[in-house]
Structure formats: C-alpha cells, structure tokens
Amino acid sequence: MVIDLRRCVGCQTCTIACKQEHALPAATVWRFVADGEVGEYPDVRRVFLPMQCMHCAEPPCVPVCPTGASRQRGDGIVWIEYGACIGCGYCAVACPYHARHLIGEAAGYFGVPTPAEAATARPERHGVMTKCTFCKERVDEGRARGLVPGQDPAATPVCAVACIARAITFGDLDDPESGVSRLIVEREAVPLMAECGTSPAVYYIVG
Amino acid sequence: MATERVPVYCYQCVAGPDLLKVVVKDGVAVGVEPNTDLAHEHPAGGTVCVRAYGLVQKLYNPARVRTPMRRTNPRKGRHQDPAWQPISWDAALGLLAERLNAIRATGLLDAAGYPRLAVTLGAGGIAPAYLGTFAAFLSAWGPVDQGIGSGQGVKCYHSEHLYGEFWHRAFTVAADIPRCDFVLSFGYNGDASGGVTGVFRHAEARARGLRWVQLEPHLSVTGAGAAEWVPIRPKTDFAVLLALLHVILIERDWRQACDVPFLERMTSAPYLVGPGGYFLRDPTSGTPMVWDRDRQRTVPFDDPRCVRPALDGAGIAAGVEIGGDGARRSVSERVRPAFAHLIDHVRPYTPEWAAGIADVPAETIRRLARDYLDHARLGATIEIDGVSYPHRPVAVLLGKTVTNGWGGYECCWARTVLAALVGALEVPGGILGTTVRLNRPAQNRLDSVRPGPDGFMEQPLNPTGRDTWHATPHIRNAYRTLVPLADHSPWSAALGPAHLPWLFREDPPEHWPAPTTPDVWIIYRTNPAISNWETGRIERELERFPFIAAFAYTPDETNWYADLLLPEATDLESLQLYRIGGTKYIEQYWEVTGWALRQPVTAPPADTRDLTDVATELARRTGLLEGYLAALNRGVGTTVPLVGPGYDLAFGPGDTPDAAEVWDRVCRAATRSLSGGEVEHDLGWFKAHGAFFVPFAPSQYFLHATMAASRLRYELPYQERLKRIGEELGARLHERSITWWDAQLEEYQALPAWKDFPGIWRRSAAVRGRRVEEFPFWLLTSRSMQYSWGANVSLPILADVARHVQGHFGVMLNRGAARRLGIADGDPIEIESPTGTTRGRAILREGVRPDVVVVLQQFGHWATPFARDLDMPNLNQVACLDLALTDATGSGADLVPVQVRRL
C-alpha cells in the first residue's frame, strides 16, 4: 500500500469506512489519520498521517505471540487467528506502530445493539487482539472472482476505495510493474520508522 | 443471506449531492459504500465523505423521536420538562391543521402585516433535498415568513452570495482548480467544506504542483495542504487585498502586469466618471461614455469603432451624471476613467501600511503579488470543447468570516477586481461561479445571462425608487426593504438579515412595524437555540412562540420549546428525486447533469412519515389540495413541471397521491424534460439505477464566451450602481425618519475603502460598559467536515472518528499563549465575552495565532442526546446579537473579542 500524504486531508473517511466494513465496536479503530504539527509558531506545518498495521515483512508481532495466533500469509498480509489468540497483548507491545487492539466484550454504541450492529456482530473477536487485515477476505473473494486487487473496488481494501482524495493505492509490491511499485520508485515513497527494521509494506509519499 | 445494494444520494452538505449505495442484508441496512457504478459520471469517482458513513447509525439511532408527540406542559423554558405525550400521526396532523385552519379563518397576515405562519428550514441549500413536496404546500398556502433565521443565512458566505451573483452569476465562487496553478486563499477551507469533489480536485492539483497559499488566523485542514501558511489577523483580509492591488497597480507597470484588452472590453474600467462619482453619460441616450484614444474624444462605450478606450488620463468632457432617484447633473469638466480612479484609490494602501494592520510582512505581500502575476500567464489560451479560451491559472478564494459581516463586501470586491485585472474572471484557470440562486434559470448559469443597463448583465434587485421601494416589510427580516441585492427570489428570505426577527423582539427599532411572533412556526432541520448568536436570548424568545411544530429527528435545544414533534422519514427512509451534476454549488463541476433518487432502503424502524405524504395530507386538511396539486404540476419543490412538450403527467383536481405516485410522475417528467422527450424512466427504473444523466459540456462552466458574444461587461471595478442604490435606499429610510440603518448605508461605495473592521467588534465591549483591553483574544470558529450541515451530532460513530481531528471536543489555542496564561493541554478553560461565557478543554496547538482561540462548528448542546455529553463550547453562547455588527447585506460574522482563563 502507498499513501500519498500530499493528498490526504485527514477527513477520516477511511477510518469510518474501515470501522463499518469490519463492524468495529465503539472506540476501536484499525486505522485512523493522525493530526499532527511540525515546527513552532509561526513556522509550523500541520500534517495528516494515516496510521494502520504496516503488514511488515519482518513483523515483530508474529514471533512474540505465545500461541502462534499472530501469523503472516505468503502474500505478506499479517493476520490473527482469533480462535488461537488469548488476548495477552504481547503483540501490541511488540508493534512499534501501535496497530494492534484488544476488543473486549464489545457493546454497541448505544448499550443495546442496533439492528445493524446485531446483524454484523463478530463475537469471535471478543477478548482477542485485532488489527487491520488489509481486508483480506474482500481481497481474496475478489481475486477468486478474477478481479484485480488495487484496480477493482470489490477486490481492494475499503480504505482505498473510500478515500475521497485518492491518497491510498493498493497493489502487489512483489510485482515491479504494479502501480504501487512504480509509485514507490517514481515518488520516492518511504516506509514509516524504517529504522525499526520491520520492512513495512505500507509506504508514504511525503513530498 | 440476501444482500442488496440500494442506490441513493447524500446531500448532507451543499457540496453534493454525492452518490452512494446502502448495503442491506436480510432487510437490515448494515453499511454504506461508494456508488462505483457511477464513477465515470461523478467527478470524484462515486465516493462519499465521512458523514455519509454515519447514515446507517442515523437510521437506527435509538435516541430518535419514534412517534409524533405533543407537549403537555404548557410552560416553556429550559428547565421546564415538555412532558411529551406520544400521539398518532392522525392526531398530530389534526392538531397542526387545526392551528393552520385557525390562521386561515383569522387572516394570513397579523396586525403588523407579517405572515402568521412562519417556516424555518435549516442548513441553507440542504433542506430542499430532503423536503419532499413540502414547498408545494407552502406555495399553496400563501404568505409565509421564511426569514426567521437559525444563523445559517447570515453566517454563510453572505456577501459572496449577493455580490458574487451581482458581478458574475457567482452565488458561490470557486477556482477552476483543474486548470489553476496558483491560489491565494484567505481562509477558504475547501478541504473541509468543498465536499468530495472539492477534496478530490484539490488533491489532484496538489499532486500536479498547484501552489496554494493559505492566509488565515489558524492553520485549518485546508491550510495543512497548502505550500505556505500566512497567519493573518482576523478581519484584516481586506488590508492585504488592498495592498496586493497596490503592488500590481502602483508598484508594477499595470500596462504590462494587467490584461489590458480584458479590462478594455470586458469591464467598466474605461467608463468615464464625473465629479459627482457617477458615470459620464450621453445626455440624450444616457449611455456611459469612454475616451477613444484614436479619435481623441468621448464616445458611447458600445461604439463599435472605439477599439482603444482610455484606461487612464484625464480630460475635459461634457455629458450628464445620473445619480439617485434619476437626479441629472450636467457636466462639462475634467473627468477620468473608472480605472484611473481605481489606481488613485489604492495608492495609499502600501504593503507597509497593510503589514501594520494584518501582521503580514510587507515583503510577503509583495512576493504574493509577484507570484500571482507570474502565474497569470497573460496571453495564454486553452482549448475547451474545441473553442479557444484565455487561460489565466490564478485565483483568490475567500472563506467564511471573510465573506460575511463587515468587510465582506470589500473583500469580495477586491478579490473579483484582482481576477479582472489579469483577465482571470470566468475563464479557464481563474475564478468561476458555480450556481445561481437569484437569477433564472437556475440550472445553467450561462442561460441566466441577459443584457441589462449600461452594458452589464441584468440583475434583479429590490427596488429603491420613491414609488417602487417596499417601505413596509412583508416578512420580519425585511430583506425586500433593507437589502436591495437580496432580490425577491424563493431563496431571498434566507439571504436577508435573518437574525433581525430575533434582535428586534427585545430591541424594537424606531419607525418600524411592531415585532410580532408568528401564530404557528414550523421548523425543519434547524436548531437556532444552538446555531444563532446569543443563544440565551434565542431561548428567551422561544418561550414566547405560541405554537411550534417541529419536524424532529431527536429531541434538541429548539424543539425543547415545541408544541408538536413530527418524526419525518429521514435520509434513508423517504423518497425524493433531486437534480445533480452541472456546476451547482461549491466545486461541483461535472461533465453530466441529471437526476438522482433518494429512496427508503428498508422498512423504517420508527413511526416516521415521508414529508411528501405529510405535505399532501396537510394540504387536504387545510383545504388547499387544489392549489397544492397545481403547484406540483408547475414543478414547485421538484423543479420540474409535470406538463411539458409531448407529455402531460399533471395531477387532476381531487387527486390525493401518495409519495410514490408523486415521485413516479416526477421521475418520468424529469427524464422527459432532460432528454428532449426521448427518454422516460419511472420510479422503478430510478430505484434500480439511482440516477439518470445527459452530457454537460465543460464549456458551460465559463461565462466568458457568453459574455463576449453578448457584448456584455462585468460591472467592475467601479460600483456606480451600488453607489446609486445606497443613496436611494438612504433617502427612502430617512424620509421615514429611520436612521438606525445609517452605518449599513456606508457600505454602498463605488470604490470601497479600508475601515477598521476589527474595531467594529472590539467596540462592542465598550458599548456594554467593558474595556476593550479586557478581551485580548479573538474567538473564531472553523469547519468540521465530520459535523458540518449533517444534523448528525447525536451519532456517536461520528464522534468516534472526529476525535482524531484536532479541535473536536475542545478549544484550540496557541501553545505559547497558553503557557503565559498558565494553561496546560487538557485544562478546563473559560472563555468570556462582553455578553457571556462558554467553557471547554484546552487543546494546545502551534498552528494558531497567539491572539486567537478556535472552536469547531456549533455545539454547546444541552438537550440533544449524545451531543449534550460532548462538553463542547459554542461561540454562539458568547457572540451577541447586535445591529452594529450587521453589515449592509444583513450578515454578521463568527468572531468575538474574548478573554481566556484557566478554571
């Protein structure tokens, strides 16, 4: 994934689209746009920085998992087998991006679940660690139908589909001809906190 | 599991409508997604913004009003429980009809001449997209006061609306961003307010290298994406704009810097101005004169042999000046072109002078002027739809508080003159109008261009002549009497001084009809107890309203005072077909135009009723069915007549159509009218497909070709007509001994001069017995994309995501200023103005001027579920209703001198 910070306006449309797609409970987000500042008045810039799981090639969250619930697929997507997770939080401590979140016995926004909340409830996630999945079910289903992730909306993570500024591009980093690979080269996109040695799969276009 | 995707539109802000699908599983709406089926038609690929994703929660919100309710506690007050009693729709509409029929039996106007029925529709241009056919009911009713404001009119881009439409059919002004290279934005916050199309266009432009400079007191969402932030003092924008004009016209050789052919042919710059300040005119025809440099004599401006009219110089010439009320004055003396007056006018306004007022360095102003000129590309052309246009890729944009209240006229004038100087007005790359509201037809700006006086466009104005002025206000905000530019269109009531009905109740003006309260006030999607200035005063007034019928989604601070709550079917529960595409509103430049449908996506979870069915039933119960159907047949509220070439879908006498029947006919008429009769789609087709489009050529974005073909000119830079109007309006008011509008009359200047605009607000402290020095900060508001216009403050999911955008749920202030006051991040603070206090948590930022504090939107709720727990301050609690803070268009601005302290 490549995120163009020149385009992002911090609107949180990706945040809410993700919450809806994954039926996340109140106060839980798998991604959000941080609203920060660099510099001091009057020489200051306001910066919007989308944050999420970086789906690192060397994910520190995976080896620390005592049950093996934290896993990495062959295509690089880092995910959690909820049935094996005990919610201990080691992975959350290990993640330098604070991208993992424990979902408790999640109530709805109003105490009593709304019909929509009841219809989309995910009890298997209660008491376990959760995080951005790169919408792997959506990507997989789309791919199974012959769609191309990153090109066809139905096979692309919802954050990228929903983004109103087209700041988020999804694709195959292993394919040097893919849109994301070309963007990384042409726009000199960089990962966040590369010094951690995690080899993130999310890159940012800064300037 | 059965999954459907139901197409609807979202018009929760005036930057739409946008297109979405609602995902419905086994009859339950579970989500929202972009309508990518229409990605090619929608400029932003069918996406919708963060607010649309709250619609499912809005549908199922357990806190909503679930059935009609009547008040059983006759006493009204914030601390009086209304004691709501659930009743049936039949009983509720019976109660309302009884009140309405009592009015019809008594008389539609009260003793003061005001309508006994008042209706307030909130959120500016949004209500019509959700109002069904209610407008047809109001049309059938007769006189209705739609000018009791909720803040939305007088706080919006008020001066831009009125003057923009006057100058270039620009009720709203946008830059032609896709073809623009340089933007000077004075507080324009389009990345929060411009909708998905605006955000998308800005993002595309930034990615290709557009340079955006943001001048504003705090670093907004839009400022974040700018190449440069210039922290200007509040309400001093006109000073910098004047200095920019000074640099271009005085410090540079204007003959080289400006688009001289544009000024000569497309503006009034060459018109000669006499010593009285009015155009020098031919004594016989009354035509304005110019100086022909080739023939060295005066000629009518439209003399085809005059190819080189003078823009500067002076000479003796003869003619007449025509002032207010037709007063003629023979002239045979020294006259100069309007452009020469402009040059002299801006001469004192040096960058050094502006720097002292605006806290913007003189060198910055000079650099910005240089950048503006460098990017203007004089002489460049671009091809649009096979036609060559001038290409002037520079724009000056203005934001809220700059475009309204004192100084709004001046800033709008300067911005538009800056465009005219380089020919960047209504051409590719420059500034454009997006929609028209006062002129007709409303669907295409180009078709609204008609020849008017003196080579300018015709513009409908409220008359100011001795025999034509409307001396007696016909509604309580008196826009026809006090605001000539507001015209008398269906939108005008919202464009007048809509806070005057509240202000005048406690402070009645002299020689004016007695302020009265309407017998029945119907409100929809509006909450003046939160959104109007001086909220405490509004609440006191609300206690006096004898009968308020409120269409109500949840309990709120205004319907707390209501007598009847009517839970209308909301966004995803009701039917409506709405126009979409073209250039309407903010940055909506589409290559198609057409119609989109909003439809129920599932069974309503509460006992709601479609507003179309409410309107039909009210018409029946008040004996107005015939007039209501006639209005529907004319297209009132739907904007498409049911009878047209080759089709007759009109309702007949005695019909009582339900919402589906009404909108089915509208669907068929709309497609017929748009396709020249070739296509007819019914409601069923729209339910499946969502929208119908026909092409809309990009050449229709630009007024230039139409103006040139009609040999018309922009009424710039010299405002002779406004000067005359102001003189006449003053005469009319003074003839009736009305002097309380005198300060407003001073706005009618041919060439606007700097005034101490910040001082107008500062002085409000002294009037109230306080010292100006007590209030060293400016309290300002800023836009939240998450909350603006959406009537969604009761949705916790919006708060859940909005908390990530700084400024929500607190007060932003400069970190250094806070340190000096002993305020730490998160501290509770109190903000005090001369008239009130409001409280919130401190959010310390570097991107705020040290003399400014900022709150987002308008919160301060105490009755609305969920929102009342947000603990958000509200500028309106400390802003005062004050005639002295009201400009000539009737607007004010969201800024208040305040003091700040830690609690």
Interface residues (C-beta under 8 A of the other chain):
Chain A: D4 R6 R7 C8 V9 G10 C11 Q12 T13 T15 I16 A17 K19 Q20 E21 A26 A27 V29 F32 V33 A34 D35 E37 G39 E40 Y41 P42 V44 R45 R46 V47 F48 Y109 F110 V112 T114 P115 A116 E117 A118 A119 T120 P153 V158 V161 A162 C163 I164 A165 R166 A167
Chain B: K25 D26 V28 A29 V30 G31 V32 E33 P34 T36 A44 G45 T47 V48 C49 V50 Y53 G54 V56 Q57 L59 Y60 N61 P62 A63 D191 A192 V196 V199 F200 H202 A203 E204 R206 A207 L219 V221 T222 G223 A224 G225 W229 P231 P605 M785 Q786 P796 I797 L798 D800 V801 A802 H804 V805 Q806 N814 R815 G816 R845 E846 G847 V848 R849 P850
